[in-house]
């Protein structure tokens, strides 16, 4: 199985963006808390500039055009990794179709 970084590199090289990644090892349907940070930290390290990250409650409260400094993930257990630090801009609080 390819690592997240290897998968991301292959997709970018092939022009396969946009894409959705899901962490199958942190499956909330199987009882996991859903806050592991390995995949998330890979995205931050890759400096993706057009990425969508969902932490809806904080974004909705802050509103459009807000900039948030966040520490996300790894709240349930030390096994989930370390929290990821990021600066995020709220560009929308609605779903457009």
Phi and psi in radians as a Rosetta constraint file:
Dihedral C 1 N 2 CA 2 C 2 CIRCULARHARMONIC -1.252 0.35
Dihedral N 2 CA 2 C 2 N 3 CIRCULARHARMONIC 2.593 0.35
Dihedral C 2 N 3 CA 3 C 3 CIRCULARHARMONIC -1.285 0.35
Dihedral N 3 CA 3 C 3 N 4 CIRCULARHARMONIC 2.910 0.35
Dihedral C 3 N 4 CA 4 C 4 CIRCULARHARMONIC -1.025 0.35
Dihedral N 4 CA 4 C 4 N 5 CIRCULARHARMONIC -0.765 0.35
Dihedral C 4 N 5 CA 5 C 5 CIRCULARHARMONIC -1.106 0.35
Dihedral N 5 CA 5 C 5 N 6 CIRCULARHARMONIC -0.768 0.35
Dihedral C 5 N 6 CA 6 C 6 CIRCULARHARMONIC -1.096 0.35
Dihedral N 6 CA 6 C 6 N 7 CIRCULARHARMONIC -0.741 0.35
Dihedral C 6 N 7 CA 7 C 7 CIRCULARHARMONIC -1.107 0.35
Dihedral N 7 CA 7 C 7 N 8 CIRCULARHARMONIC -0.778 0.35
Dihedral C 7 N 8 CA 8 C 8 CIRCULARHARMONIC -1.085 0.35
Dihedral N 8 CA 8 C 8 N 9 CIRCULARHARMONIC -0.776 0.35
Dihedral C 8 N 9 CA 9 C 9 CIRCULARHARMONIC -1.060 0.35
Dihedral N 9 CA 9 C 9 N 10 CIRCULARHARMONIC -0.771 0.35
Dihedral C 9 N 10 CA 10 C 10 CIRCULARHARMONIC -1.125 0.35
Dihedral N 10 CA 10 C 10 N 11 CIRCULARHARMONIC -0.741 0.35
Dihedral C 10 N 11 CA 11 C 11 CIRCULARHARMONIC -1.143 0.35
Dihedral N 11 CA 11 C 11 N 12 CIRCULARHARMONIC -0.746 0.35
Dihedral C 11 N 12 CA 12 C 12 CIRCULARHARMONIC -1.128 0.35
Dihedral N 12 CA 12 C 12 N 13 CIRCULARHARMONIC -0.736 0.35
Dihedral C 12 N 13 CA 13 C 13 CIRCULARHARMONIC -1.115 0.35
Dihedral N 13 CA 13 C 13 N 14 CIRCULARHARMONIC -0.572 0.35
Dihedral C 13 N 14 CA 14 C 14 CIRCULARHARMONIC -1.580 0.35
Dihedral N 14 CA 14 C 14 N 15 CIRCULARHARMONIC -0.004 0.35
Dihedral C 14 N 15 CA 15 C 15 CIRCULARHARMONIC 1.247 0.35
Dihedral N 15 CA 15 C 15 N 16 CIRCULARHARMONIC 0.435 0.35
Dihedral C 15 N 16 CA 16 C 16 CIRCULARHARMONIC -1.522 0.35
Dihedral N 16 CA 16 C 16 N 17 CIRCULARHARMONIC 0.485 0.35
Dihedral C 16 N 17 CA 17 C 17 CIRCULARHARMONIC -1.777 0.35
Dihedral N 17 CA 17 C 17 N 18 CIRCULARHARMONIC 2.392 0.35
Dihedral C 17 N 18 CA 18 C 18 CIRCULARHARMONIC -1.452 0.35
Dihedral N 18 CA 18 C 18 N 19 CIRCULARHARMONIC 2.756 0.35
Dihedral C 18 N 19 CA 19 C 19 CIRCULARHARMONIC -2.627 0.35
Dihedral N 19 CA 19 C 19 N 20 CIRCULARHARMONIC 2.707 0.35
Dihedral C 19 N 20 CA 20 C 20 CIRCULARHARMONIC -1.936 0.35
Dihedral N 20 CA 20 C 20 N 21 CIRCULARHARMONIC 2.250 0.35
Dihedral C 20 N 21 CA 21 C 21 CIRCULARHARMONIC -1.852 0.35
Dihedral N 21 CA 21 C 21 N 22 CIRCULARHARMONIC 2.452 0.35
Dihedral C 21 N 22 CA 22 C 22 CIRCULARHARMONIC -2.296 0.35
Dihedral N 22 CA 22 C 22 N 23 CIRCULARHARMONIC 2.368 0.35
Dihedral C 22 N 23 CA 23 C 23 CIRCULARHARMONIC -1.487 0.35
Dihedral N 23 CA 23 C 23 N 24 CIRCULARHARMONIC 1.681 0.35
Dihedral C 23 N 24 CA 24 C 24 CIRCULARHARMONIC -1.182 0.35
Dihedral N 24 CA 24 C 24 N 25 CIRCULARHARMONIC -0.310 0.35
Dihedral C 24 N 25 CA 25 C 25 CIRCULARHARMONIC -1.480 0.35
Dihedral N 25 CA 25 C 25 N 26 CIRCULARHARMONIC -0.107 0.35
Dihedral C 25 N 26 CA 26 C 26 CIRCULARHARMONIC -2.182 0.35
Dihedral N 26 CA 26 C 26 N 27 CIRCULARHARMONIC 0.856 0.35
Dihedral C 26 N 27 CA 27 C 27 CIRCULARHARMONIC -1.380 0.35
Dihedral N 27 CA 27 C 27 N 28 CIRCULARHARMONIC 1.965 0.35
Dihedral C 27 N 28 CA 28 C 28 CIRCULARHARMONIC -1.153 0.35
Dihedral N 28 CA 28 C 28 N 29 CIRCULARHARMONIC -0.453 0.35
Dihedral C 28 N 29 CA 29 C 29 CIRCULARHARMONIC -1.161 0.35
Dihedral N 29 CA 29 C 29 N 30 CIRCULARHARMONIC -0.382 0.35
Dihedral C 29 N 30 CA 30 C 30 CIRCULARHARMONIC -1.723 0.35
Dihedral N 30 CA 30 C 30 N 31 CIRCULARHARMONIC 0.115 0.35
Dihedral C 30 N 31 CA 31 C 31 CIRCULARHARMONIC 1.801 0.35
Dihedral N 31 CA 31 C 31 N 32 CIRCULARHARMONIC -0.021 0.35
Dihedral C 31 N 32 CA 32 C 32 CIRCULARHARMONIC -1.285 0.35
Dihedral N 32 CA 32 C 32 N 33 CIRCULARHARMONIC 2.676 0.35
Dihedral C 32 N 33 CA 33 C 33 CIRCULARHARMONIC -1.265 0.35
Dihedral N 33 CA 33 C 33 N 34 CIRCULARHARMONIC -0.265 0.35
Dihedral C 33 N 34 CA 34 C 34 CIRCULARHARMONIC 1.296 0.35
Dihedral N 34 CA 34 C 34 N 35 CIRCULARHARMONIC 0.458 0.35
Dihedral C 34 N 35 CA 35 C 35 CIRCULARHARMONIC -2.296 0.35
Dihedral N 35 CA 35 C 35 N 36 CIRCULARHARMONIC 0.528 0.35
Dihedral C 35 N 36 CA 36 C 36 CIRCULARHARMONIC -1.225 0.35
Dihedral N 36 CA 36 C 36 N 37 CIRCULARHARMONIC 2.711 0.35
Dihedral C 36 N 37 CA 37 C 37 CIRCULARHARMONIC -2.074 0.35
Dihedral N 37 CA 37 C 37 N 38 CIRCULARHARMONIC -0.002 0.35
Dihedral C 37 N 38 CA 38 C 38 CIRCULARHARMONIC -1.022 0.35
Dihedral N 38 CA 38 C 38 N 39 CIRCULARHARMONIC -0.895 0.35
Dihedral C 38 N 39 CA 39 C 39 CIRCULARHARMONIC -1.163 0.35
Dihedral N 39 CA 39 C 39 N 40 CIRCULARHARMONIC -0.764 0.35
Dihedral C 39 N 40 CA 40 C 40 CIRCULARHARMONIC -1.038 0.35
Dihedral N 40 CA 40 C 40 N 41 CIRCULARHARMONIC -0.797 0.35
Dihedral C 40 N 41 CA 41 C 41 CIRCULARHARMONIC -1.117 0.35
Dihedral N 41 CA 41 C 41 N 42 CIRCULARHARMONIC -0.611 0.35
Dihedral C 41 N 42 CA 42 C 42 CIRCULARHARMONIC -1.048 0.35
Dihedral N 42 CA 42 C 42 N 43 CIRCULARHARMONIC -0.742 0.35
Dihedral C 42 N 43 CA 43 C 43 CIRCULARHARMONIC -1.127 0.35
Dihedral N 43 CA 43 C 43 N 44 CIRCULARHARMONIC -0.727 0.35
Dihedral C 43 N 44 CA 44 C 44 CIRCULARHARMONIC -1.125 0.35
Dihedral N 44 CA 44 C 44 N 45 CIRCULARHARMONIC -0.749 0.35
Dihedral C 44 N 45 CA 45 C 45 CIRCULARHARMONIC -1.125 0.35
Dihedral N 45 CA 45 C 45 N 46 CIRCULARHARMONIC -0.502 0.35
Dihedral C 45 N 46 CA 46 C 46 CIRCULARHARMONIC -1.385 0.35
Dihedral N 46 CA 46 C 46 N 47 CIRCULARHARMONIC -0.076 0.35
Dihedral C 46 N 47 CA 47 C 47 CIRCULARHARMONIC 0.954 0.35
Dihedral N 47 CA 47 C 47 N 48 CIRCULARHARMONIC 0.753 0.35
Dihedral C 47 N 48 CA 48 C 48 CIRCULARHARMONIC -1.105 0.35
Dihedral N 48 CA 48 C 48 N 49 CIRCULARHARMONIC 2.235 0.35
Dihedral C 48 N 49 CA 49 C 49 CIRCULARHARMONIC -1.777 0.35
Dihedral N 49 CA 49 C 49 N 50 CIRCULARHARMONIC -0.092 0.35
Dihedral C 49 N 50 CA 50 C 50 CIRCULARHARMONIC -2.294 0.35
Dihedral N 50 CA 50 C 50 N 51 CIRCULARHARMONIC 1.046 0.35
Dihedral C 50 N 51 CA 51 C 51 CIRCULARHARMONIC -1.996 0.35
Dihedral N 51 CA 51 C 51 N 52 CIRCULARHARMONIC 2.594 0.35
Dihedral C 51 N 52 CA 52 C 52 CIRCULARHARMONIC -1.942 0.35
Dihedral N 52 CA 52 C 52 N 53 CIRCULARHARMONIC 2.159 0.35
Dihedral C 52 N 53 CA 53 C 53 CIRCULARHARMONIC -2.124 0.35
Dihedral N 53 CA 53 C 53 N 54 CIRCULARHARMONIC 2.343 0.35
Dihedral C 53 N 54 CA 54 C 54 CIRCULARHARMONIC -1.829 0.35
Dihedral N 54 CA 54 C 54 N 55 CIRCULARHARMONIC 1.836 0.35
Dihedral C 54 N 55 CA 55 C 55 CIRCULARHARMONIC -2.295 0.35
Dihedral N 55 CA 55 C 55 N 56 CIRCULARHARMONIC 1.215 0.35
Dihedral C 55 N 56 CA 56 C 56 CIRCULARHARMONIC -1.005 0.35
Dihedral N 56 CA 56 C 56 N 57 CIRCULARHARMONIC -0.788 0.35
Dihedral C 56 N 57 CA 57 C 57 CIRCULARHARMONIC -1.015 0.35
Dihedral N 57 CA 57 C 57 N 58 CIRCULARHARMONIC -0.806 0.35
Dihedral C 57 N 58 CA 58 C 58 CIRCULARHARMONIC -1.176 0.35
Dihedral N 58 CA 58 C 58 N 59 CIRCULARHARMONIC -0.673 0.35
Dihedral C 58 N 59 CA 59 C 59 CIRCULARHARMONIC -1.207 0.35
Dihedral N 59 CA 59 C 59 N 60 CIRCULARHARMONIC -0.741 0.35
Dihedral C 59 N 60 CA 60 C 60 CIRCULARHARMONIC -1.082 0.35
Dihedral N 60 CA 60 C 60 N 61 CIRCULARHARMONIC -0.733 0.35
Dihedral C 60 N 61 CA 61 C 61 CIRCULARHARMONIC -1.152 0.35
Dihedral N 61 CA 61 C 61 N 62 CIRCULARHARMONIC -0.675 0.35
Dihedral C 61 N 62 CA 62 C 62 CIRCULARHARMONIC -1.283 0.35
Dihedral N 62 CA 62 C 62 N 63 CIRCULARHARMONIC -0.679 0.35
Dihedral C 62 N 63 CA 63 C 63 CIRCULARHARMONIC 1.574 0.35
Dihedral N 63 CA 63 C 63 N 64 CIRCULARHARMONIC 2.879 0.35
Dihedral C 63 N 64 CA 64 C 64 CIRCULARHARMONIC -1.048 0.35
Dihedral N 64 CA 64 C 64 N 65 CIRCULARHARMONIC 2.484 0.35
Dihedral C 64 N 65 CA 65 C 65 CIRCULARHARMONIC 1.324 0.35
Dihedral N 65 CA 65 C 65 N 66 CIRCULARHARMONIC 0.012 0.35
Dihedral C 65 N 66 CA 66 C 66 CIRCULARHARMONIC -1.319 0.35
Dihedral N 66 CA 66 C 66 N 67 CIRCULARHARMONIC 2.620 0.35
Dihedral C 66 N 67 CA 67 C 67 CIRCULARHARMONIC -2.025 0.35
Dihedral N 67 CA 67 C 67 N 68 CIRCULARHARMONIC 2.244 0.35
Dihedral C 67 N 68 CA 68 C 68 CIRCULARHARMONIC -2.079 0.35
Dihedral N 68 CA 68 C 68 N 69 CIRCULARHARMONIC 2.380 0.35
Dihedral C 68 N 69 CA 69 C 69 CIRCULARHARMONIC -1.725 0.35
Dihedral N 69 CA 69 C 69 N 70 CIRCULARHARMONIC 2.063 0.35
Dihedral C 69 N 70 CA 70 C 70 CIRCULARHARMONIC -2.161 0.35
Dihedral N 70 CA 70 C 70 N 71 CIRCULARHARMONIC 2.674 0.35
Dihedral C 70 N 71 CA 71 C 71 CIRCULARHARMONIC -2.108 0.35
Dihedral N 71 CA 71 C 71 N 72 CIRCULARHARMONIC 1.922 0.35
Dihedral C 71 N 72 CA 72 C 72 CIRCULARHARMONIC -2.059 0.35
Dihedral N 72 CA 72 C 72 N 73 CIRCULARHARMONIC 2.552 0.35
Dihedral C 72 N 73 CA 73 C 73 CIRCULARHARMONIC 1.442 0.35
Dihedral N 73 CA 73 C 73 N 74 CIRCULARHARMONIC 3.041 0.35
Dihedral C 73 N 74 CA 74 C 74 CIRCULARHARMONIC 0.964 0.35
Dihedral N 74 CA 74 C 74 N 75 CIRCULARHARMONIC 0.686 0.35
Dihedral C 74 N 75 CA 75 C 75 CIRCULARHARMONIC -1.631 0.35
Dihedral N 75 CA 75 C 75 N 76 CIRCULARHARMONIC -0.452 0.35
Dihedral C 75 N 76 CA 76 C 76 CIRCULARHARMONIC -1.445 0.35
Dihedral N 76 CA 76 C 76 N 77 CIRCULARHARMONIC -0.557 0.35
Dihedral C 76 N 77 CA 77 C 77 CIRCULARHARMONIC -2.853 0.35
Dihedral N 77 CA 77 C 77 N 78 CIRCULARHARMONIC 2.623 0.35
Dihedral C 77 N 78 CA 78 C 78 CIRCULARHARMONIC -1.130 0.35
Dihedral N 78 CA 78 C 78 N 79 CIRCULARHARMONIC -0.347 0.35
Dihedral C 78 N 79 CA 79 C 79 CIRCULARHARMONIC -1.216 0.35
Dihedral N 79 CA 79 C 79 N 80 CIRCULARHARMONIC -0.270 0.35
Dihedral C 79 N 80 CA 80 C 80 CIRCULARHARMONIC -1.449 0.35
Dihedral N 80 CA 80 C 80 N 81 CIRCULARHARMONIC -0.069 0.35
Dihedral C 80 N 81 CA 81 C 81 CIRCULARHARMONIC 1.824 0.35
Dihedral N 81 CA 81 C 81 N 82 CIRCULARHARMONIC -2.853 0.35
Dihedral C 81 N 82 CA 82 C 82 CIRCULARHARMONIC -1.796 0.35
Dihedral N 82 CA 82 C 82 N 83 CIRCULARHARMONIC 2.584 0.35
Dihedral C 82 N 83 CA 83 C 83 CIRCULARHARMONIC -1.001 0.35
Dihedral N 83 CA 83 C 83 N 84 CIRCULARHARMONIC 2.535 0.35
Dihedral C 83 N 84 CA 84 C 84 CIRCULARHARMONIC -1.689 0.35
Dihedral N 84 CA 84 C 84 N 85 CIRCULARHARMONIC 2.285 0.35
Dihedral C 84 N 85 CA 85 C 85 CIRCULARHARMONIC -1.669 0.35
Dihedral N 85 CA 85 C 85 N 86 CIRCULARHARMONIC 2.389 0.35
Dihedral C 85 N 86 CA 86 C 86 CIRCULARHARMONIC -2.708 0.35
Dihedral N 86 CA 86 C 86 N 87 CIRCULARHARMONIC 2.790 0.35
Dihedral C 86 N 87 CA 87 C 87 CIRCULARHARMONIC -1.962 0.35
Dihedral N 87 CA 87 C 87 N 88 CIRCULARHARMONIC 2.233 0.35
Dihedral C 87 N 88 CA 88 C 88 CIRCULARHARMONIC -2.213 0.35
Dihedral N 88 CA 88 C 88 N 89 CIRCULARHARMONIC 2.519 0.35
Dihedral C 88 N 89 CA 89 C 89 CIRCULARHARMONIC -1.902 0.35
Dihedral N 89 CA 89 C 89 N 90 CIRCULARHARMONIC 2.277 0.35
Dihedral C 89 N 90 CA 90 C 90 CIRCULARHARMONIC -1.494 0.35
Dihedral N 90 CA 90 C 90 N 91 CIRCULARHARMONIC 1.981 0.35
Dihedral C 90 N 91 CA 91 C 91 CIRCULARHARMONIC -1.774 0.35
Dihedral N 91 CA 91 C 91 N 92 CIRCULARHARMONIC -0.314 0.35
Dihedral C 91 N 92 CA 92 C 92 CIRCULARHARMONIC -2.838 0.35
Dihedral N 92 CA 92 C 92 N 93 CIRCULARHARMONIC 2.600 0.35
Dihedral C 92 N 93 CA 93 C 93 CIRCULARHARMONIC -2.118 0.35
Dihedral N 93 CA 93 C 93 N 94 CIRCULARHARMONIC 0.327 0.35
Dihedral C 93 N 94 CA 94 C 94 CIRCULARHARMONIC -2.269 0.35
Dihedral N 94 CA 94 C 94 N 95 CIRCULARHARMONIC 2.820 0.35
Dihedral C 94 N 95 CA 95 C 95 CIRCULARHARMONIC -1.716 0.35
Dihedral N 95 CA 95 C 95 N 96 CIRCULARHARMONIC 2.156 0.35
Dihedral C 95 N 96 CA 96 C 96 CIRCULARHARMONIC -1.777 0.35
Dihedral N 96 CA 96 C 96 N 97 CIRCULARHARMONIC 2.476 0.35
